[in-house]
Amino acid sequence: MIDSALAVGCQEVPVTLSLHRQLMEGLVMVPKVGSVVRLDTQHPQYAVLGADGAPVAPVEAYLRDLSLSDSRPLTVRSYAYDLLRWHRFLWLLDVTWDRATGAEVDAMVGWLRSAPNPQRRRFKTGAPEPGAVNPRTGKRHLKAGYAPTTINHCLTVVSSFYDFHSEYGRGPLISPVPASKEQREALAHSAPSAPLPPFRRGRWRQRVPKADPRAIPDAMWDEFFAVLTHDRDRAAILLYVSSGARAEELLGVTPADIDWQGQTFYVITKGTQEREKIPASPQALVILAAYLDASGMPPSDERVFRTRRGPDRPLSYWAMRRVIQRANAKLGTNWTLHDLRHTAAERMANDPNLTLVEVQAILRHKELSTTGRYLRARVEDLFDALQAHYNAPKPQPTMAPGYDPEDFKAVFGG
């Protein structure tokens, strides 16, 4: 219990609310204590530091095991941030990690559902409201709070953290985040190519709406491409749409990865980390060649896409994302970098000259069902077909040869 009314922002928190309840209602800010740092070691490459600047030992052991289990460094980094968030709640509530219960999970999940996400904060005057629908694209802007997938990911990480320590007899007797038995049973007895059978969500798990892929329509694509002002940006956008490459995959391409004659290039595939060949359109390669002629060909082991201002360095994901944002500002749209992959996938899947298996191979989808999501009628195609239907002349009834019109009038009237 707190001694007096606690002012949080512009709100008065009643004295009857415990700190757990205040967190659950999003009325208390969680102090940004501790940090995630990069290490010189490989196992693990990241560590969670406490308020005293020392690594949090239970997290360090877990991240080391995660790294030794062949998890990617970015996965270890993501898990480290989720565990830092969990420990910040425990530190605020003055609960040690091995004494955590469902009450602390209640507080964390409630806070994530109620509190605003600082990364969603809008600073520009006239910026669209969080969650508003863009009138041009029909896409919804990100909401102010934490996404359901973020909450579910955090719960998965915390559950895995306690499962790991439970194997060594450490931590609470019962994990504060139990695994979903229904989900495990459903996944254990289903074929990889079969649709996922229904199962009950585990405790605290959020409902995640299944959104359709968002591809840029052809008419809007033309105006989107027209506002790009540099060959570097035009080449990158066309390569994204013609190959279906992911954002980081394309930005990692070097001159040695490009087969100009074969109109293909190599990327390091996300997940498998294998070097794989994917196609590119002739138009994209022509513009890419013009960009390299103007800026100069980098060494064979350096990345092709470079910054245009300041010191010469590889183009980052955030810089490429900024290219999309500048185009959106001119058009009043809210397309994202990943929408380019959706556009490529939808175009390929609906091309009668390509089979779905071929599209799966180009996009490097693990499951054919993932590729099948893009096999659908496009809205702009339906609009054109309906316009032709509406503008078609009204069909006039006709009679077969040999019948007398006067006989029809006598029988049916008219």
C-alpha positions as CSV (number, residue, x, y, z in Angstrom):
1,M,0.0,0.0,0.0
2,I,1.1,3.6,-0.6
3,D,1.0,6.2,2.1
4,S,-0.7,9.0,0.2
5,A,-2.2,9.7,-3.2
6,L,0.4,9.3,-5.9
7,A,0.4,11.8,-8.8
8,V,1.3,10.1,-12.1
9,G,1.2,12.6,-14.9
10,C,-2.2,14.3,-14.6
11,Q,-3.8,11.4,-12.6
12,E,-4.4,10.9,-9.0
13,V,-3.9,7.3,-7.9
14,P,-6.1,6.3,-5.0
15,V,-4.4,5.1,-1.8
16,T,-6.5,1.9,-2.0
17,L,-4.5,0.5,-5.0
18,S,-1.5,-1.6,-4.4
19,L,1.6,-1.2,-6.6
20,H,0.6,-4.4,-8.5
21,R,-2.7,-2.9,-9.4
22,Q,-1.3,0.4,-10.3
23,L,1.0,-1.3,-12.7
24,M,-1.8,-3.5,-14.1
25,E,-3.8,-0.3,-14.8
26,G,-0.9,1.4,-16.5
27,L,-0.8,4.2,-13.8
28,V,2.8,3.9,-12.9
29,M,5.8,4.3,-15.1
30,V,8.4,1.5,-14.9
31,P,11.8,2.9,-14.2
32,K,14.4,2.4,-17.0
33,V,16.8,0.6,-14.8
34,G,19.5,-1.6,-16.3
35,S,20.5,-2.1,-19.9
36,V,21.3,-4.5,-22.7
37,V,24.9,-4.4,-23.8
38,R,26.9,-6.0,-26.6
39,L,29.8,-8.3,-25.3
40,D,33.1,-9.2,-26.9
41,T,32.3,-12.8,-26.4
42,Q,30.2,-15.0,-28.8
43,H,28.4,-17.1,-26.2
44,P,26.5,-15.0,-25.4
45,Q,27.0,-11.8,-27.5
46,Y,24.6,-9.8,-25.3
47,A,24.1,-9.4,-21.6
48,V,21.5,-7.8,-19.3
49,L,23.0,-5.4,-16.7
50,G,21.4,-4.5,-13.5
51,A,21.3,-1.1,-11.7
52,D,24.8,-1.7,-10.4
53,G,26.2,-2.2,-13.9
54,A,26.9,-5.9,-13.3
55,P,25.4,-8.7,-15.5
56,V,22.3,-10.4,-14.1
57,A,23.6,-13.9,-13.5
58,P,20.4,-15.9,-14.1
59,V,19.9,-14.1,-17.4
60,E,23.5,-14.5,-18.4
61,A,23.3,-18.3,-18.0
62,Y,20.1,-18.5,-20.0
63,L,21.4,-16.3,-22.8
64,R,24.6,-18.4,-23.0
65,D,22.6,-21.6,-23.4
66,L,20.4,-19.9,-26.0
67,S,23.5,-18.8,-27.9
68,L,25.1,-22.3,-27.7
69,S,21.8,-23.7,-29.0
70,D,22.6,-22.0,-32.4
71,S,20.2,-19.1,-31.9
72,R,21.0,-16.1,-34.1
73,P,22.6,-13.1,-32.3
74,L,19.5,-10.9,-33.1
75,T,17.4,-13.6,-31.4
76,V,19.6,-13.4,-28.3
77,R,19.4,-9.7,-28.3
78,S,15.6,-9.7,-28.6
79,Y,15.3,-12.2,-25.7
80,A,17.7,-10.0,-23.6
81,Y,15.4,-7.0,-24.0
82,D,12.3,-9.0,-23.0
83,L,14.1,-10.3,-19.9
84,L,15.3,-6.8,-19.0
85,R,11.7,-5.7,-19.1
86,W,10.6,-8.6,-16.9
87,H,13.3,-7.8,-14.4
88,R,12.5,-4.1,-14.3
89,F,9.0,-5.1,-13.1
90,L,10.5,-7.5,-10.5
91,W,12.9,-4.8,-9.3
92,L,10.1,-2.2,-9.0
93,L,8.0,-4.7,-7.1
94,D,10.9,-5.8,-4.9
95,V,10.5,-9.5,-5.8
96,T,13.5,-11.7,-6.6
97,W,13.4,-13.6,-9.8
98,D,13.1,-17.0,-8.1
99,R,10.1,-15.8,-6.0
100,A,8.1,-14.5,-8.9
101,T,4.4,-15.7,-9.2
102,G,1.5,-15.1,-11.5
103,A,0.8,-11.8,-9.6
104,E,3.9,-10.3,-11.2
105,V,2.9,-11.6,-14.6
106,D,-0.6,-10.0,-14.1
107,A,1.1,-6.7,-13.4
108,M,3.4,-6.9,-16.4
109,V,0.7,-8.0,-18.9
110,G,-1.8,-5.4,-17.6
111,W,0.9,-2.7,-17.9
112,L,1.7,-3.7,-21.4
113,R,-2.0,-3.6,-22.3
114,S,-2.6,-0.2,-20.7
115,A,0.6,1.9,-20.9
116,P,1.6,3.8,-24.1
117,N,4.5,2.5,-26.1
118,P,7.2,5.3,-26.2
119,Q,8.2,4.1,-29.7
120,R,4.6,5.0,-30.9
121,R,4.9,8.6,-29.6
122,R,4.0,11.3,-32.2
123,F,6.1,14.5,-32.1
124,K,5.2,16.0,-35.5
125,T,2.3,18.4,-35.5
126,G,-0.7,17.1,-37.6
127,A,0.6,13.5,-37.5
128,P,-2.2,10.9,-37.8
129,E,-3.7,9.6,-34.5
130,P,-2.5,6.2,-33.4
131,G,-4.7,3.5,-34.8
132,A,-6.3,5.8,-37.4
133,V,-6.9,4.4,-40.9
134,N,-5.1,6.0,-43.8
135,P,-7.8,7.1,-46.3
136,R,-5.6,6.4,-49.3
137,T,-4.2,3.0,-48.5
138,G,-6.8,1.6,-46.1
139,K,-4.0,0.6,-43.8
140,R,-4.3,1.3,-40.1
141,H,-1.5,3.2,-38.3
142,L,0.1,1.6,-35.3
143,K,-1.8,1.9,-32.1
144,A,-0.4,3.8,-29.1
145,G,0.1,0.8,-26.9
146,Y,2.1,-2.4,-27.2
147,A,1.0,-4.9,-29.9
148,P,-0.5,-8.3,-28.9
149,T,2.5,-10.0,-30.6
150,T,4.9,-8.1,-28.4
151,I,3.1,-9.2,-25.2
152,N,3.0,-12.8,-26.4
153,H,6.6,-12.8,-27.3
154,C,7.5,-11.5,-23.9
155,L,5.5,-14.2,-22.2
156,T,7.2,-16.8,-24.4
157,V,10.7,-15.6,-23.4
158,V,9.9,-15.4,-19.7
159,S,8.4,-18.9,-19.8
160,S,11.4,-20.3,-21.6
161,F,13.7,-18.5,-19.1
162,Y,12.0,-20.3,-16.2
163,D,11.8,-23.6,-18.0
164,F,15.6,-23.5,-18.5
165,H,16.3,-22.9,-14.8
166,S,13.7,-25.4,-13.7
167,E,15.8,-28.1,-15.4
168,Y,18.6,-27.3,-13.0
169,G,16.4,-27.1,-9.9
170,R,16.6,-23.3,-9.8
171,G,13.8,-20.8,-9.6
172,P,10.2,-21.2,-8.3
173,L,8.7,-24.7,-8.1
174,I,6.0,-23.6,-10.6
175,S,6.8,-21.3,-13.5
176,P,5.0,-18.0,-13.3
177,V,4.2,-18.3,-17.0
178,P,3.1,-21.9,-17.6
179,A,3.2,-23.3,-21.2
180,S,-0.1,-23.8,-23.1
181,K,-0.7,-27.6,-23.0
182,E,-3.4,-27.3,-25.7
183,Q,-1.1,-25.5,-28.1
184,R,1.7,-28.1,-27.6
185,E,-0.7,-31.0,-28.2
186,A,-2.1,-29.3,-31.3
187,L,1.4,-28.7,-32.8
188,A,2.7,-32.1,-31.8
189,H,0.1,-34.0,-33.9
190,S,-0.2,-31.8,-37.0
191,A,1.6,-32.1,-40.3
192,P,3.8,-29.1,-41.3
193,S,1.7,-28.6,-44.5
194,A,-1.6,-29.0,-42.8
195,P,-3.6,-26.0,-41.4
196,L,-3.1,-25.4,-37.8
197,P,-5.9,-27.0,-35.7
198,P,-7.7,-24.7,-33.3
199,F,-6.6,-24.7,-29.7
200,R,-7.3,-22.6,-26.6
201,R,-4.9,-19.7,-25.9
202,G,-2.7,-20.1,-22.9
203,R,-3.1,-17.9,-19.8
204,W,-2.3,-14.2,-20.5
205,R,-1.9,-14.9,-24.2
206,Q,-3.3,-12.2,-26.4
207,R,-5.7,-12.6,-29.3
208,V,-3.7,-11.7,-32.5
209,P,-6.0,-10.8,-35.4
210,K,-5.0,-12.4,-38.7
211,A,-4.3,-9.6,-41.1
212,D,-4.3,-10.0,-44.9
213,P,-1.1,-9.1,-46.8
214,R,-1.0,-5.4,-47.8
215,A,0.3,-5.0,-51.4
216,I,0.6,-1.7,-53.2
217,P,-2.0,-1.5,-56.0
218,D,-0.6,-1.0,-59.5
219,A,-2.1,2.5,-59.9
220,M,-0.6,3.6,-56.5
221,W,2.7,1.9,-57.3
222,D,3.2,4.1,-60.4
223,E,2.9,7.3,-58.3
224,F,4.9,5.8,-55.5
225,F,7.8,5.1,-57.9
226,A,7.5,8.5,-59.5
227,V,8.2,10.4,-56.3
228,L,11.6,8.7,-55.8
229,T,14.3,11.1,-56.7
230,H,17.5,9.1,-56.9
231,D,18.6,6.0,-58.9
232,R,19.8,4.3,-55.6
233,D,16.3,4.4,-54.2
234,R,14.6,3.5,-57.5
235,A,17.0,0.5,-57.9
236,A,16.4,-0.7,-54.4
237,I,12.6,-0.4,-54.6
238,L,12.5,-2.3,-58.0
239,L,14.8,-5.0,-56.7
240,Y,12.5,-5.5,-53.7
241,V,9.4,-5.8,-55.8
242,S,10.9,-7.9,-58.5
243,S,12.7,-10.4,-56.2
244,G,10.6,-10.4,-53.0
245,A,13.8,-10.0,-51.0
246,R,13.5,-9.0,-47.4
247,A,14.8,-5.6,-46.3
248,E,18.0,-6.7,-44.6
249,E,18.7,-9.3,-47.2
250,L,18.9,-6.8,-50.1
251,L,20.9,-4.3,-48.1
252,G,23.6,-6.9,-47.6
253,V,24.2,-7.5,-51.3
254,T,27.8,-6.9,-52.5
255,P,29.1,-6.5,-56.1
256,A,30.3,-10.1,-55.9
257,D,26.7,-11.2,-55.3
258,I,25.3,-9.8,-58.5
259,D,25.1,-11.9,-61.7
260,W,24.5,-9.2,-64.3
261,Q,24.3,-11.6,-67.3
262,G,22.0,-14.1,-65.5
263,Q,19.8,-11.3,-64.1
264,T,20.0,-12.8,-60.6
265,F,21.8,-12.0,-57.3
266,Y,22.6,-13.8,-54.1
267,V,21.3,-12.9,-50.6
268,I,21.9,-14.4,-47.1
269,T,18.4,-15.8,-46.3
270,K,16.9,-14.9,-43.0
271,G,16.7,-17.9,-40.6
272,T,18.8,-20.4,-42.5
273,Q,21.7,-17.9,-43.1
274,E,22.3,-19.7,-46.4
275,R,23.5,-17.9,-49.6
276,E,20.7,-18.3,-52.1
277,K,20.1,-17.0,-55.6
278,I,17.0,-14.9,-56.4
279,P,15.9,-13.2,-59.7
280,A,15.9,-9.5,-60.5
281,S,14.0,-7.6,-63.2
282,P,16.0,-6.2,-66.1
283,Q,14.7,-2.7,-65.4
284,A,16.0,-2.9,-61.8
285,L,19.4,-4.0,-63.0
286,V,19.6,-1.2,-65.5
287,I,18.8,1.5,-62.9
288,L,21.2,-0.2,-60.4
289,A,24.0,0.0,-63.1
290,A,23.2,3.7,-63.6
291,Y,23.5,4.3,-59.9
292,L,26.8,2.4,-59.6
293,D,28.2,4.3,-62.6
294,A,27.4,7.6,-61.0
295,S,28.5,6.7,-57.4
296,G,31.3,4.3,-58.2
297,M,31.5,0.6,-57.8
298,P,32.4,-0.4,-54.2
299,P,34.9,-3.2,-53.5
300,S,33.6,-6.7,-54.1
301,D,33.2,-7.4,-50.4
302,E,31.5,-4.1,-49.6
303,R,27.7,-3.5,-49.7
304,V,26.3,-2.1,-52.9
305,F,23.8,0.4,-51.4
306,R,25.6,3.3,-49.7
307,T,24.7,6.5,-48.0
308,R,24.6,9.6,-50.1
309,R,25.6,12.2,-47.4
310,G,28.3,12.2,-44.8
311,P,31.0,9.5,-44.5
312,D,30.7,6.7,-47.0
313,R,29.1,3.8,-45.2
314,P,26.5,1.0,-46.0
315,L,22.9,2.0,-46.2
316,S,21.2,0.8,-43.0
317,Y,17.7,-0.6,-42.6
318,W,16.6,2.6,-40.8
319,A,17.9,4.8,-43.7
320,M,16.0,2.7,-46.2
321,R,13.0,3.0,-44.1
322,R,13.4,6.7,-44.1
323,V,13.3,6.6,-48.0
324,I,9.8,5.0,-47.7
325,Q,8.7,7.6,-45.2
326,R,9.7,10.5,-47.4
327,A,7.7,9.1,-50.3
328,N,4.7,8.6,-47.9
329,A,4.9,12.2,-46.8
330,K,4.6,13.4,-50.4
331,L,1.7,11.0,-51.2
332,G,-0.2,11.0,-47.9
333,T,0.2,7.2,-47.7
334,N,1.6,4.9,-45.0
335,W,3.3,2.1,-46.9
336,T,6.1,0.2,-45.2
337,L,9.3,-1.4,-46.3
338,H,7.8,-4.9,-45.8
339,D,4.8,-4.0,-48.0
340,L,7.2,-4.2,-51.0
341,R,7.7,-7.9,-50.3
342,H,3.9,-8.3,-50.0
343,T,3.6,-6.6,-53.4
344,A,6.1,-8.9,-55.0
345,A,4.4,-12.0,-53.5
346,E,0.9,-11.0,-54.6
347,R,2.0,-10.2,-58.1
348,M,3.8,-13.5,-58.5
349,A,1.1,-15.6,-56.9
350,N,-1.6,-14.2,-59.2
351,D,0.5,-14.5,-62.3
352,P,-0.9,-17.4,-64.4
353,N,2.6,-18.1,-65.8
354,L,3.9,-19.0,-62.4
355,T,2.8,-22.0,-60.2
356,L,2.4,-21.6,-56.5
357,V,5.3,-23.9,-55.9
358,E,7.6,-21.7,-58.1
359,V,6.5,-18.6,-56.2
360,Q,7.3,-20.4,-52.9
361,A,10.8,-21.2,-54.1
362,I,11.4,-17.5,-55.2
363,L,10.1,-16.1,-51.9
364,R,11.8,-18.9,-49.9
365,H,8.8,-19.6,-47.8
366,K,9.1,-22.7,-45.6
367,E,5.4,-23.7,-46.0
368,L,3.3,-23.6,-49.1
369,S,0.4,-22.3,-47.0
370,T,2.3,-19.1,-46.4
371,T,2.6,-18.5,-50.1
372,G,-1.1,-19.4,-50.6
373,R,-2.1,-16.4,-48.5
374,Y,-1.2,-14.2,-51.5
375,L,-3.4,-16.1,-54.0
376,R,-6.4,-13.9,-54.0
377,A,-8.4,-11.5,-56.2
378,R,-6.9,-8.0,-56.0
379,V,-9.3,-5.2,-55.2
380,E,-8.2,-3.1,-58.2
381,D,-8.9,-6.0,-60.5
382,L,-12.3,-6.5,-59.0
383,F,-13.0,-2.8,-59.4
384,D,-12.2,-2.9,-63.1
385,A,-14.3,-6.0,-63.7
386,L,-17.3,-4.4,-61.8
387,Q,-17.0,-1.2,-63.7
388,A,-17.1,-3.2,-67.0
389,H,-20.2,-5.0,-65.6
390,Y,-21.9,-1.8,-64.6
391,N,-21.3,-0.1,-67.9
392,A,-22.3,-3.0,-70.1
393,P,-25.6,-2.5,-72.0
394,K,-28.7,-4.0,-70.5
395,P,-29.4,-7.4,-72.2
396,Q,-32.4,-7.4,-74.5
397,P,-34.7,-10.4,-74.6
398,T,-34.8,-12.2,-77.9
399,M,-37.0,-15.0,-79.4
400,A,-35.9,-18.0,-81.3
401,P,-36.4,-17.9,-85.0
402,G,-39.9,-19.1,-86.1
403,Y,-41.9,-17.7,-83.3
404,D,-44.5,-15.0,-84.0
405,P,-44.1,-11.9,-81.7
406,E,-47.9,-11.5,-81.7
407,D,-48.3,-15.0,-80.2
408,F,-45.9,-14.1,-77.3
409,K,-47.9,-10.9,-76.6
410,A,-51.2,-12.9,-76.5
411,V,-49.7,-15.5,-74.1
412,F,-47.4,-13.4,-71.9
413,G,-48.9,-9.9,-72.4
414,G,-46.8,-6.9,-73.2
